[in-house]
Amino acid sequence: MRRSGIFNIAVLLLCAMIWGFAFSAQSVGAEYVGPWTFLAARAWIGVATLLVFIGARKLIISKTSEGRKAYEDAREVLKTTGTEVQGGRKLMLIAGASTGILLCLASVMQQAGIAYTTVAKSSFITAMYVVIVPVISLILGNRTGAKIWFAVILSVAGLYLLSFAGGIGGVSRGDLMTLGCAFLFALQIICINHFVDRLDGLVLSCSEFFFEALVATCGMLIFEKPSAAALIPAMTAILYAGIMSNGVAYTLQIIGQRGFDPTIASLCMCMESVFGAVGGFLLLGQTLTLREITGCVLMFAAILIAELPGRKTKRPSVETGL
């Protein structure tokens, strides 16, 4: 396994772990505030968190010779892509708006859909972006090797064992809404892949959440009536979701996807269902059955198989796609 690939996988698995534990926070927050309000609050906190990170990085750069050298090296890389100076701001605006709006709509659709389906089915259907990403990539003209498709199938089998104690049952309105959410998350992953090699990852993440916050705030004011009395008991959950899930995890997603195959990245990130189950065991005392443990093992095996050395396939180009 390539050393760079190991780093990408480690970063994306950490991202998935933070998201997995965030399911508990989202569940608590949903008891007090509506989906638009929760999303708007966490998004603005995410923006504030990233502004602190950006400020701290700027301070380190200005105070250390190593930091200045790394910054200049990064500028040289951006110059070679033509995104520095005038083009950079325009591209960042386009990238932030497209990824932020997709992320906002996907998150709201997921929250709305879960009211009409079970948590288990919602987590499974949401993670179906692991299948949708390579399909969209194929439509866009990017080849995906047989090994990756096998890993995708293995991962879906693992997700099914993890999420369903019984059969799938009938398809509800919530299931269809959550499938739409999975499609939007897949577009967000591909969209990130399109921009990530040409822009500063930290600033891109901040821009993404800024636009998410704007759209969510508009939705909150139009569809809901937020109040301080409701926000106060939900604040702990909102702070975790805003700082860790938004500020930290989505930045890790951008770092982990840099120069990495988006299909393998989606395999790593769908491990959030596994970490959600682990979090339920550690925090809520929920036990894992043999069936669920088998599902976790299959999903982890899918990631390992996807990164095994083999015949190289064409990596998605930053010049194609969204």
C-alpha positions in Angstrom: 0.0 0.0 0.0 1.4 3.4 -0.9 2.5 5.6 2.0 0.6 8.6 0.6 -2.5 6.4 0.3 -2.1 5.3 4.0 -2.1 9.0 5.0 -5.2 9.8 3.0 -7.1 6.7 4.4 -6.0 7.6 8.0 -7.3 11.2 7.6 -10.6 10.1 6.1 -11.2 7.4 8.7 -10.6 10.0 11.4 -13.1 12.2 9.6 -15.6 9.3 9.5 -15.1 8.6 13.2 -16.0 12.2 14.1 -19.1 12.0 11.9 -20.1 8.7 13.4 -20.0 10.0 16.9 -21.9 13.1 15.7 -25.1 11.0 15.1 -25.7 11.1 18.9 -25.3 14.9 18.9 -27.7 15.3 16.0 -30.2 13.1 17.7 -30.1 15.2 20.9 -30.3 18.5 19.0 -33.3 17.3 17.0 -35.3 17.0 20.2 -35.1 20.8 20.7 -34.7 22.6 17.4 -35.8 22.1 13.7 -33.4 20.8 11.0 -32.8 24.3 9.4 -32.1 25.9 12.8 -29.7 23.1 13.9 -27.9 23.2 10.6 -27.6 27.0 10.5 -26.2 27.1 14.1 -23.6 24.4 13.5 -22.6 25.9 10.2 -21.9 29.3 11.6 -19.9 27.7 14.5 -18.0 25.8 11.9 -17.1 29.0 10.0 -16.0 30.6 13.3 -13.8 27.6 14.1 -12.1 27.6 10.8 -11.5 31.4 11.0 -9.6 30.7 14.2 -7.6 27.9 12.5 -6.8 30.2 9.5 -5.7 33.0 11.9 -3.5 30.6 13.9 -1.9 29.3 10.7 -1.2 32.9 9.5 0.4 33.6 12.9 2.6 30.5 12.7 3.6 31.4 9.1 4.6 34.9 10.1 6.6 33.8 13.2 8.6 30.9 11.8 10.9 30.4 8.9 9.6 26.9 8.3 6.1 28.2 8.1 7.1 30.9 5.6 8.9 28.4 3.4 5.9 26.0 3.4 3.6 28.9 2.5 5.8 30.0 -0.4 6.0 26.4 -1.6 2.2 26.2 -1.5 1.9 29.5 -3.5 4.2 28.1 -6.1 2.0 25.1 -6.5 -1.1 27.2 -6.9 0.6 29.5 -9.5 1.3 26.4 -11.7 -2.4 25.8 -11.8 -3.3 29.4 -12.7 -5.5 29.8 -9.7 -3.3 32.4 -7.9 -4.1 36.1 -7.9 -7.2 37.1 -9.8 -8.5 33.6 -10.8 -8.1 32.3 -7.2 -10.8 34.4 -5.6 -13.3 33.7 -8.4 -12.6 30.0 -8.3 -12.8 29.9 -4.4 -16.2 31.7 -4.7 -17.5 29.1 -7.2 -16.1 26.2 -5.2 -17.5 27.4 -1.8 -20.9 28.1 -3.3 -21.3 24.8 -5.1 -20.0 22.6 -2.3 -21.7 24.6 0.4 -25.1 24.5 -1.2 -24.8 20.8 -2.0 -23.8 20.1 1.6 -26.7 22.1 3.0 -29.4 20.5 0.9 -28.0 17.0 1.6 -28.0 17.6 5.3 -31.5 19.0 5.4 -32.9 16.3 3.3 -31.3 13.7 5.6 -32.8 15.3 8.7 -36.2 15.6 7.1 -36.2 12.1 5.7 -35.3 10.5 9.1 -38.7 11.6 10.4 -40.4 9.1 8.0 -38.0 6.1 8.3 -35.9 4.3 10.8 -32.4 5.4 11.9 -30.9 2.1 10.7 -32.4 2.5 7.2 -31.4 6.2 7.1 -27.8 5.4 7.9 -27.7 2.6 5.3 -29.3 4.6 2.5 -27.2 7.7 3.2 -24.0 5.7 2.9 -25.1 4.5 -0.5 -23.1 7.4 -1.9 -20.3 4.8 -1.9 -22.1 3.3 -4.9 -23.3 6.6 -6.5 -19.8 8.2 -6.5 -18.3 5.7 -9.0 -21.4 5.7 -11.1 -21.3 9.4 -11.5 -17.6 9.3 -12.1 -18.2 6.7 -14.9 -20.9 9.0 -16.5 -18.3 11.8 -16.4 -15.9 9.7 -18.3 -13.6 8.5 -15.5 -12.9 4.8 -15.5 -13.2 2.8 -12.3 -11.4 -0.6 -12.1 -13.0 -3.9 -11.3 -11.1 -4.1 -7.9 -12.8 -0.9 -6.8 -16.2 -2.1 -7.9 -15.7 -5.3 -5.9 -14.8 -3.2 -2.9 -17.9 -1.1 -3.3 -20.1 -4.2 -3.4 -18.3 -5.6 -0.4 -18.9 -2.3 1.5 -22.6 -2.2 0.6 -22.9 -5.8 1.9 -21.2 -4.7 5.1 -23.5 -1.7 5.4 -26.6 -3.9 5.0 -25.4 -6.3 7.8 -24.6 -3.4 10.1 -27.9 -1.4 9.5 -30.6 -4.0 9.1 -31.5 -6.5 11.8 -34.4 -7.7 9.6 -35.5 -7.3 6.0 -35.5 -4.0 4.1 -39.3 -3.7 4.3 -41.4 -1.3 2.2 -40.0 1.8 0.7 -41.3 4.9 2.5 -41.3 8.6 1.6 -38.4 9.0 4.1 -36.4 6.3 2.3 -36.7 8.2 -1.0 -35.8 11.5 0.6 -32.7 9.9 2.2 -31.7 8.4 -1.2 -31.9 12.0 -2.6 -29.6 13.0 0.3 -27.1 10.2 -0.7 -27.1 11.5 -4.2 -26.4 15.1 -3.1 -23.6 13.8 -0.8 -22.1 12.0 -3.7 -22.1 15.2 -5.8 -20.5 17.0 -2.9 -17.7 14.5 -2.7 -17.1 14.7 -6.5 -17.3 18.5 -6.3 -14.6 18.6 -3.6 -12.5 16.3 -5.7 -12.8 18.8 -8.6 -11.5 21.8 -6.7 -9.3 20.4 -3.9 -6.0 20.2 -5.8 -6.3 23.8 -7.0 -7.3 25.7 -3.8 -6.2 26.1 -0.2 -8.0 23.4 1.7 -8.6 25.3 4.9 -10.0 28.4 3.1 -12.1 26.1 0.8 -13.6 24.4 3.9 -14.4 27.8 5.5 -16.0 29.1 2.2 -18.1 25.9 2.0 -19.5 26.4 5.4 -20.1 30.1 4.9 -22.4 29.3 2.0 -24.0 26.4 3.8 -24.7 28.7 6.7 -26.3 31.4 4.5 -28.6 28.9 2.8 -29.5 27.2 6.2 -30.2 30.6 7.8 -32.6 31.6 5.0 -34.3 28.2 5.4 -34.5 28.7 9.2 -36.1 32.2 8.8 -38.6 31.0 6.2 -39.7 27.5 7.5 -39.0 27.7 11.3 -39.3 29.9 14.3 -36.0 29.6 16.3 -35.9 30.7 19.9 -33.2 31.1 22.5 -35.1 28.8 24.9 -34.9 26.0 22.4 -31.3 26.6 21.5 -29.9 26.6 25.0 -30.6 22.9 25.8 -29.4 21.9 22.3 -26.2 24.0 22.5 -23.9 21.1 23.6 -24.9 19.1 20.6 -24.7 22.1 18.3 -21.2 22.9 19.6 -19.9 19.3 18.9 -21.5 19.3 15.5 -20.2 22.8 14.6 -16.7 22.5 15.9 -15.9 18.8 15.4 -18.2 17.6 12.7 -18.1 20.8 10.6 -14.9 22.6 11.5 -12.6 19.6 11.9 -14.1 16.7 10.0 -15.1 18.4 6.8 -11.6 20.0 6.7 -10.1 16.6 7.1 -12.3 15.4 4.2 -10.7 18.1 2.0 -7.2 17.2 3.2 -7.8 13.5 2.8 -9.3 13.8 -0.7 -6.3 15.9 -2.0 -4.7 13.8 -4.8 -6.9 10.8 -3.9 -9.4 8.7 -5.8 -12.9 9.9 -4.9 -14.4 6.4 -4.9 -11.8 5.1 -2.4 -12.4 8.3 -0.4 -16.2 7.5 -0.3 -15.4 4.0 0.9 -13.4 5.4 3.8 -16.1 8.0 4.7 -19.0 5.6 4.7 -17.2 4.0 7.7 -19.1 6.6 9.7 -21.9 4.0 10.1 -19.3 1.7 11.8 -18.1 4.4 14.1 -21.7 5.4 14.8 -22.3 1.8 16.0 -19.1 1.9 18.1 -20.2 5.2 19.6 -23.5 3.7 20.5 -21.7 0.9 22.3 -19.2 3.2 24.1 -21.5 6.1 24.9 -25.0 4.6 25.1 -24.2 1.0 26.2 -25.7 -0.5 23.0 -24.2 -3.9 22.2 -23.0 -5.1 18.8 -24.4 -8.4 17.5 -22.3 -10.9 15.5 -24.1 -9.7 12.4 -23.2 -6.1 13.0 -19.5 -7.0 13.8 -19.4 -8.9 10.5 -20.7 -5.9 8.7 -18.0 -3.7 10.2 -15.3 -6.2 9.2 -16.6 -6.3 5.6 -16.6 -2.5 5.3 -13.0 -2.3 6.7 -11.9 -5.1 4.3 -13.4 -3.1 1.4 -11.1 -0.2 2.1 -8.0 -2.4 2.4 -8.9 -4.1 -0.9 -9.5 -0.8 -2.7 -5.9 0.4 -1.7 -4.1 -2.9 -2.6 -1.5 -2.4 -5.3 -2.7 -3.4 -8.7 -3.1 -2.3 -12.3 -3.4 1.5 -12.4 -6.6 3.0 -13.6 -7.2 6.5 -14.9 -7.5 8.9 -11.9 -10.3 11.4 -12.1 -8.9 14.6 -13.6 -9.5 18.0 -12.0 -10.4 19.2 -15.5 -13.4 17.0 -15.7 -16.6 16.7 -13.6 -18.6 19.4 -12.0 
